């Protein structure tokens, strides 16, 4: 069994989700959101993200982490701030000694829903199907669980390839 941490970075809300993977079985462990106060300075908000991610990693002891890649939108300032949060999301697990994978939104959607054009509701519905009984508080947490599921699928494929197993 391996425990995976998925992170959907954001400066206002960073979603996180932890799953256990044993073979092709997925089990929900916990999920949530780290919220920052938009009235605080960016450095203070990044510090909150970092401290909370480190606390999560210490408490839940994942073996690996996966982070969603940043998409570029029309607002350059918002994209830059999202990049700051993503940097913290990559750094915290790396400092804790975890291997960190990165996946684009298209890859996450394809892994979880089967199509890269899926919307947030479809992703959340599939997360609920793949992790029965999961209670998700915000879409950010659902997205983070989807990142963890994506990593579980890619990880399994990589292991099969390394072992020389042919997939039908």
Secondary structure, DSSP 8 states (H G I E B T S, - for coil): -EEEEEEE--SSEEEEEEEEEETTEEEEEEEEEEE--TTS-HHHHHHHHHHHHHHHHHHH--SEEEEE-----S-HHHHHHHHHHHHHHHHHHHHTT-EEEEE-HHHHHHHHTS-TT--HHHHHHHHHHHSTT---SSHHHHHHHHHHHHHHHHHHHHHHHHHT----
